[in-house]
Amino acid sequence: MKSYLLTAALVLFSVPLLFAQNEKTTRLSLRQCVQTSIEKNINVQTARIDEEKSKYKVSETRSSLLPKVNVSGNFQDYLALPTTMLPGIIIGQPGVDIPVQMGSNYTTALAASFNQVLFNQTALTALRLSKEAQKLNGLAVEKVSEELANEVSKLYFLAVTTSKQVSLVEENITRIQHLRDITKVLVDNGMGKKVDYDRINVNLENLYTQLSNTQAGLEQQLNMIKYMLEIPLQENIVLTDTAEMPLLNQTPQLMTDFSSHIDIQMLESQKEINLLNQKVVNSGYIPSLAFVGQYSYQGMRSEFKNYFQDSPENKWFSSSYIGLNLSIPIFDGLEKHAKSKQAKLDYQKTTETLDNTKEKFNVNYQIAMNNYKNNQSNVERQKQNIELAESVYNETALKYREGLAGMSDLLQDEMGLNNAQAAYLNALYNFKEAELKIMSLNGQIKNLMHN
């Protein structure tokens, strides 16, 4: 019986230990989160597919400039030979047309043709256009990746800030529990008021509720990170970077050149595409020249018997030629003229959008700089405010234990400390957002995407 109870106890003890060993914990830095999300994200994958597709589009366009070789063949069995009219003079009957069936019952032809473009300005410009489109698709991949890096970074810092809030609330609970225990002793010994004890319990319950809500919010944020990184929800993750980690190595400086920004690069590329579209249309007015050639075999038989045997009656006749094809466009009903005007307007629209975007970047960067400096100052002020609030609370708590301060004063200082902590965390997250905005504008967000 004792042996059975011992075995059962060992089994029950080992069950939670077994589950603990099976639980997997993944430690993630900010850079790892960003890189993994880019690797897994469906929008990035779709953009990469479009980029890969554009490479084949370049090959397709280039093929119009490469040699073309075609082989063709046909076989015809005339159920009724075609009839032509011959002048009767050839048989001594002038003025009379004589119907004559001509040709062979069976005809076979086999030909190989060759075509090489020597000059075609439309095809040459279209090739440049397809290469620029490929470049634009590559920039689209980078844009989607940068936007995702920004969003993941915000979520990461929101989670680590919430985690810090959980720790601060837990510290507050520990401190209030300690105060409650002291007050309980005072009440039990007739040296304190029960209403003070009840007030502390009310504050403590509020802190428990705050802790529960904060933990629930943190769990949702971590689950969202798992979703973006395709990590199973049952798997534990630990975010290793802190909210205080600096994203910028040095104070950002005012800048006016945003040519390296992905949005500016994409607009520049789109502007070039619109210009090339116009050139493609206009190049349709330019003549094109191609080298052509053909070699063919033809067999004609009156009877199908021994069709493929070469004999004096079954001859195969060959022919071949080489030459140049010149195409000169004359008039197309003003189609190219209309298309050229449309392309010109597209180019003008993109140019104006590009100029406006550059101006907007100058304004946005100035605003981002001001927000950065303001939030940086707020973080320092709120950090000092927490230290001051803690000092005030500790001093009031000491006076309370000595009977020199009331519970209302102590609870008011405790609330001031909580507010200071909340303000600090809010300022800290706002500062992270300000840093990320600067990085998005000056292109440093790429640093999070690469090792």
GUKE-878963 format. One record per residue (C-alpha): x, y, z; residue number from 1. Coordinates in steps of 0.05 Angstrom, whole numbers. Example, Ala and Ser with C-alpha at 12.3 -4.5 7.8 and 13.67 -1.06 7.14 Angstrom:
2
[[246, -90, 156], 1]
[[273, -21, 143], 2]
***
This chain:
451
[[0, 0, 0], 1]
[[56, 48, 18], 2]
[[92, 30, -47], 3]
[[29, 45, -87], 4]
[[20, 113, -54], 5]
[[93, 130, -66], 6]
[[87, 112, -140], 7]
[[23, 153, -147], 8]
[[56, 212, -114], 9]
[[116, 208, -160], 10]
[[70, 205, -222], 11]
[[30, 265, -199], 12]
[[93, 304, -184], 13]
[[123, 288, -252], 14]
[[62, 310, -293], 15]
[[73, 386, -284], 16]
[[148, 375, -291], 17]
[[136, 340, -357], 18]
[[92, 396, -383], 19]
[[143, 447, -360], 20]
[[198, 411, -399], 21]
[[154, 408, -461], 22]
[[138, 483, -459], 23]
[[183, 519, -509], 24]
[[206, 589, -496], 25]
[[233, 633, -552], 26]
[[274, 694, -536], 27]
[[266, 750, -586], 28]
[[303, 815, -596], 29]
[[273, 872, -635], 30]
[[317, 857, -695], 31]
[[297, 784, -694], 32]
[[223, 802, -692], 33]
[[230, 850, -751], 34]
[[270, 802, -794], 35]
[[225, 742, -780], 36]
[[162, 781, -794], 37]
[[190, 805, -861], 38]
[[208, 733, -878], 39]
[[138, 708, -861], 40]
[[92, 765, -881], 41]
[[45, 751, -939], 42]
[[48, 822, -967], 43]
[[124, 818, -971], 44]
[[120, 749, -1004], 45]
[[69, 775, -1054], 46]
[[114, 835, -1070], 47]
[[173, 788, -1081], 48]
[[131, 746, -1128], 49]
[[115, 809, -1168], 50]
[[189, 826, -1170], 51]
[[206, 756, -1195], 52]
[[151, 761, -1247], 53]
[[180, 827, -1272], 54]
[[246, 792, -1286], 55]
[[211, 746, -1334], 56]
[[176, 805, -1364], 57]
[[245, 834, -1381], 58]
[[263, 768, -1415], 59]
[[198, 769, -1453], 60]
[[212, 840, -1478], 61]
[[284, 824, -1497], 62]
[[260, 765, -1539], 63]
[[232, 813, -1591], 64]
[[303, 834, -1607], 65]
[[331, 763, -1611], 66]
[[331, 718, -1673], 67]
[[267, 680, -1690], 68]
[[270, 613, -1725], 69]
[[207, 577, -1747], 70]
[[196, 511, -1782], 71]
[[130, 498, -1817], 72]
[[102, 444, -1861], 73]
[[38, 425, -1896], 74]
[[7, 369, -1937], 75]
[[-51, 379, -1986], 76]
[[-94, 327, -2021], 77]
[[-134, 363, -2075], 78]
[[-201, 329, -2083], 79]
[[-210, 374, -2143], 80]
[[-152, 410, -2175], 81]
[[-158, 485, -2181], 82]
[[-176, 512, -2250], 83]
[[-144, 571, -2284], 84]
[[-160, 605, -2350], 85]
[[-107, 606, -2404], 86]
[[-109, 647, -2468], 87]
[[-127, 605, -2528], 88]
[[-72, 636, -2569], 89]
[[-23, 587, -2539], 90]
[[-59, 530, -2575], 91]
[[-78, 569, -2637], 92]
[[-145, 595, -2615], 93]
[[-136, 669, -2604], 94]
[[-191, 707, -2568], 95]
[[-214, 646, -2530], 96]
[[-200, 631, -2456], 97]
[[-190, 558, -2443], 98]
[[-203, 528, -2372], 99]
[[-145, 484, -2350], 100]
[[-136, 445, -2285], 101]
[[-66, 457, -2259], 102]
[[-24, 429, -2202], 103]
[[-15, 360, -2171], 104]
[[-63, 319, -2131], 105]
[[-14, 315, -2073], 106]
[[30, 373, -2050], 107]
[[78, 375, -1992], 108]
[[118, 434, -1968], 109]
[[170, 441, -1912], 110]
[[201, 509, -1896], 111]
[[249, 539, -1845], 112]
[[246, 615, -1837], 113]
[[292, 663, -1800], 114]
[[279, 734, -1775], 115]
[[328, 780, -1740], 116]
[[311, 851, -1720], 117]
[[365, 898, -1742], 118]
[[333, 961, -1717], 119]
[[268, 972, -1679], 120]
[[267, 1033, -1633], 121]
[[200, 1012, -1602], 122]
[[229, 945, -1579], 123]
[[292, 978, -1553], 124]
[[253, 1029, -1512], 125]
[[205, 975, -1488], 126]
[[264, 936, -1461], 127]
[[287, 997, -1420], 128]
[[216, 1005, -1396], 129]
[[211, 933, -1372], 130]
[[277, 940, -1334], 131]
[[253, 1003, -1300], 132]
[[188, 966, -1281], 133]
[[231, 911, -1251], 134]
[[268, 963, -1210], 135]
[[201, 992, -1186], 136]
[[178, 924, -1164], 137]
[[243, 915, -1125], 138]
[[230, 981, -1091], 139]
[[159, 958, -1075], 140]
[[188, 899, -1036], 141]
[[233, 946, -997], 142]
[[174, 993, -982], 143]
[[129, 938, -956], 144]
[[187, 911, -914], 145]
[[202, 980, -884], 146]
[[129, 992, -867], 147]
[[125, 924, -834], 148]
[[189, 937, -795], 149]
[[159, 1002, -769], 150]
[[94, 969, -747], 151]
[[129, 909, -715], 152]
[[176, 956, -677], 153]
[[117, 996, -650], 154]
[[83, 933, -627], 155]
[[148, 907, -596], 156]
[[158, 971, -555], 157]
[[85, 972, -536], 158]
[[93, 902, -508], 159]
[[158, 916, -470], 160]
[[127, 980, -443], 161]
[[66, 942, -420], 162]
[[111, 890, -389], 163]
[[147, 944, -350], 164]
[[79, 970, -328], 165]
[[62, 901, -301], 166]
[[126, 901, -261], 167]
[[112, 971, -232], 168]
[[41, 952, -213], 169]
[[67, 889, -179], 170]
[[116, 932, -140], 171]
[[59, 979, -121], 172]
[[18, 920, -97], 173]
[[75, 894, -55], 174]
[[85, 963, -25], 175]
[[10, 972, -9], 176]
[[6, 901, 19], 177]
[[63, 918, 66], 178]
[[27, 983, 86], 179]
[[-37, 943, 96], 180]
[[-2, 894, 142], 181]
[[27, 952, 184], 182]
[[-42, 986, 187], 183]
[[-74, 919, 208], 184]
[[-25, 915, 266], 185]
[[-41, 987, 286], 186]
[[-116, 974, 282], 187]
[[-110, 910, 322], 188]
[[-72, 947, 376], 189]
[[-121, 1005, 378], 190]
[[-71, 1053, 348], 191]
[[-102, 1059, 280], 192]
[[-169, 1070, 247], 193]
[[-207, 1015, 212], 194]
[[-229, 1064, 158], 195]
[[-156, 1073, 140], 196]
[[-149, 998, 134], 197]
[[-210, 996, 89], 198]
[[-183, 1052, 46], 199]
[[-119, 1013, 35], 200]
[[-159, 951, 15], 201]
[[-198, 993, -35], 202]
[[-133, 1018, -66], 203]
[[-106, 947, -65], 204]
[[-166, 920, -102], 205]
[[-159, 975, -154], 206]
[[-86, 955, -163], 207]
[[-107, 882, -171], 208]
[[-156, 903, -225], 209]
[[-103, 946, -259], 210]
[[-54, 888, -257], 211]
[[-105, 840, -287], 212]
[[-123, 888, -344], 213]
[[-50, 903, -358], 214]
[[-31, 829, -360], 215]
[[-90, 816, -407], 216]
[[-66, 872, -453], 217]
[[5, 845, -452], 218]
[[-20, 776, -470], 219]
[[-58, 804, -529], 220]
[[3, 842, -553], 221]
[[48, 781, -547], 222]
[[-4, 739, -584], 223]
[[-4, 790, -640], 224]
[[72, 785, -644], 225]
[[66, 709, -647], 226]
[[16, 716, -703], 227]
[[60, 762, -744], 228]
[[120, 716, -734], 229]
[[79, 652, -745], 230]
[[96, 626, -675], 231]
[[45, 578, -644], 232]
[[2, 613, -592], 233]
[[17, 560, -539], 234]
[[91, 575, -545], 235]
[[122, 624, -495], 236]
[[161, 684, -521], 237]
[[207, 731, -482], 238]
[[224, 799, -510], 239]
[[297, 811, -493], 240]
[[303, 885, -511], 241]
[[278, 939, -464], 242]
[[237, 1002, -475], 243]
[[297, 1044, -454], 244]
[[343, 1017, -509], 245]
[[365, 1073, -556], 246]
[[346, 1064, -629], 247]
[[387, 1123, -654], 248]
[[461, 1123, -640], 249]
[[465, 1198, -641], 250]
[[418, 1258, -640], 251]
[[387, 1265, -709], 252]
[[407, 1326, -750], 253]
[[363, 1367, -794], 254]
[[364, 1343, -867], 255]
[[334, 1367, -932], 256]
[[356, 1312, -980], 257]
[[308, 1253, -979], 258]
[[329, 1223, -1046], 259]
[[347, 1158, -1011], 260]
[[278, 1150, -981], 261]
[[239, 1092, -1011], 262]
[[178, 1134, -1029], 263]
[[221, 1185, -1066], 264]
[[257, 1129, -1103], 265]
[[191, 1097, -1124], 266]
[[165, 1163, -1150], 267]
[[230, 1176, -1188], 268]
[[223, 1106, -1218], 269]
[[150, 1118, -1236], 270]
[[169, 1184, -1267], 271]
[[221, 1148, -1311], 272]
[[170, 1095, -1330], 273]
[[121, 1149, -1352], 274]
[[175, 1182, -1393], 275]
[[193, 1115, -1426], 276]
[[120, 1102, -1440], 277]
[[118, 1167, -1479], 278]
[[182, 1148, -1516], 279]
[[154, 1079, -1533], 280]
[[93, 1112, -1566], 281]
[[135, 1163, -1603], 282]
[[184, 1111, -1628], 283]
[[126, 1080, -1667], 284]
[[138, 1136, -1718], 285]
[[209, 1110, -1732], 286]
[[219, 1058, -1787], 287]
[[241, 988, -1767], 288]
[[287, 941, -1805], 289]
[[294, 865, -1801], 290]
[[337, 812, -1836], 291]
[[295, 753, -1861], 292]
[[309, 688, -1896], 293]
[[276, 622, -1914], 294]
[[294, 554, -1941], 295]
[[240, 506, -1964], 296]
[[227, 439, -1997], 297]
[[166, 423, -2038], 298]
[[141, 358, -2068], 299]
[[84, 350, -2118], 300]
[[55, 283, -2137], 301]
[[-2, 260, -2182], 302]
[[-6, 194, -2146], 303]
[[5, 176, -2073], 304]
[[40, 112, -2091], 305]
[[115, 114, -2074], 306]
[[104, 184, -2050], 307]
[[169, 190, -2010], 308]
[[214, 154, -2060], 309]
[[259, 200, -2099], 310]
[[256, 184, -2173], 311]
[[253, 222, -2239], 312]
[[177, 224, -2231], 313]
[[180, 241, -2156], 314]
[[223, 302, -2149], 315]
[[232, 348, -2088], 316]
[[243, 420, -2105], 317]
[[280, 468, -2061], 318]
[[278, 543, -2056], 319]
[[311, 595, -2011], 320]
[[318, 669, -2002], 321]
[[347, 723, -1957], 322]
[[326, 795, -1953], 323]
[[309, 857, -1913], 324]
[[241, 878, -1887], 325]
[[232, 953, -1880], 326]
[[170, 979, -1845], 327]
[[154, 1053, -1850], 328]
[[93, 1079, -1811], 329]
[[55, 1131, -1850], 330]
[[-12, 1145, -1817], 331]
[[-49, 1109, -1760], 332]
[[-110, 1153, -1752], 333]
[[-73, 1195, -1698], 334]
[[-73, 1136, -1649], 335]
[[0, 1146, -1629], 336]
[[-11, 1221, -1622], 337]
[[-67, 1209, -1571], 338]
[[-27, 1158, -1533], 339]
[[33, 1204, -1531], 340]
[[-9, 1260, -1501], 341]
[[-35, 1213, -1447], 342]
[[35, 1190, -1429], 343]
[[59, 1262, -1426], 344]
[[3, 1280, -1377], 345]
[[21, 1219, -1334], 346]
[[93, 1243, -1332], 347]
[[71, 1313, -1313], 348]
[[26, 1286, -1257], 349]
[[82, 1243, -1228], 350]
[[130, 1302, -1231], 351]
[[83, 1346, -1191], 352]
[[70, 1290, -1141], 353]
[[144, 1280, -1132], 354]
[[157, 1355, -1119], 355]
[[99, 1357, -1070], 356]
[[124, 1295, -1034], 357]
[[194, 1325, -1026], 358]
[[164, 1387, -994], 359]
[[120, 1344, -949], 360]
[[181, 1305, -926], 361]
[[216, 1369, -906], 362]
[[156, 1390, -863], 363]
[[146, 1320, -834], 364]
[[219, 1313, -816], 365]
[[219, 1381, -780], 366]
[[157, 1359, -742], 367]
[[189, 1292, -726], 368]
[[251, 1327, -700], 369]
[[210, 1371, -654], 370]
[[171, 1311, -629], 371]
[[235, 1273, -617], 372]
[[266, 1329, -575], 373]
[[201, 1342, -538], 374]
[[189, 1268, -521], 375]
[[262, 1260, -502], 376]
[[255, 1316, -452], 377]
[[189, 1287, -427], 378]
[[222, 1221, -413], 379]
[[276, 1254, -372], 380]
[[226, 1297, -334], 381]
[[179, 1240, -319], 382]
[[237, 1197, -297], 383]
[[257, 1250, -247], 384]
[[184, 1258, -228], 385]
[[180, 1184, -209], 386]
[[241, 1191, -165], 387]
[[211, 1252, -132], 388]
[[143, 1218, -123], 389]
[[177, 1157, -91], 390]
[[216, 1203, -44], 391]
[[152, 1240, -24], 392]
[[114, 1174, -14], 393]
[[170, 1144, 28], 394]
[[174, 1206, 71], 395]
[[98, 1208, 81], 396]
[[97, 1133, 97], 397]
[[150, 1144, 150], 398]
[[110, 1201, 181], 399]
[[48, 1158, 178], 400]
[[82, 1102, 218], 401]
[[105, 1155, 268], 402]
[[34, 1183, 272], 403]
[[53, 1250, 241], 404]
[[14, 1241, 176], 405]
[[-56, 1216, 160], 406]
[[-76, 1158, 114], 407]
[[-108, 1206, 65], 408]
[[-41, 1241, 55], 409]
[[-6, 1174, 45], 410]
[[-57, 1148, -5], 411]
[[-55, 1214, -43], 412]
[[20, 1208, -49], 413]
[[13, 1136, -70], 414]
[[-36, 1158, -125], 415]
[[14, 1211, -146], 416]
[[68, 1158, -152], 417]
[[22, 1115, -195], 418]
[[6, 1174, -240], 419]
[[80, 1190, -246], 420]
[[94, 1119, -267], 421]
[[39, 1119, -319], 422]
[[62, 1186, -346], 423]
[[134, 1160, -351], 424]
[[113, 1097, -389], 425]
[[69, 1139, -436], 426]
[[127, 1187, -449], 427]
[[174, 1129, -460], 428]
[[130, 1097, -513], 429]
[[118, 1164, -547], 430]
[[193, 1173, -550], 431]
[[201, 1105, -583], 432]
[[149, 1125, -635], 433]
[[186, 1190, -647], 434]
[[251, 1152, -658], 435]
[[218, 1105, -706], 436]
[[188, 1163, -744], 437]
[[257, 1194, -752], 438]
[[284, 1127, -775], 439]
[[228, 1119, -826], 440]
[[242, 1188, -855], 441]
[[318, 1184, -858], 442]
[[320, 1111, -881], 443]
[[352, 1083, -818], 444]
[[294, 1036, -809], 445]
[[333, 990, -856], 446]
[[382, 978, -799], 447]
[[330, 936, -763], 448]
[[320, 893, -825], 449]
[[392, 869, -832], 450]
[[444, 841, -785], 451]
***
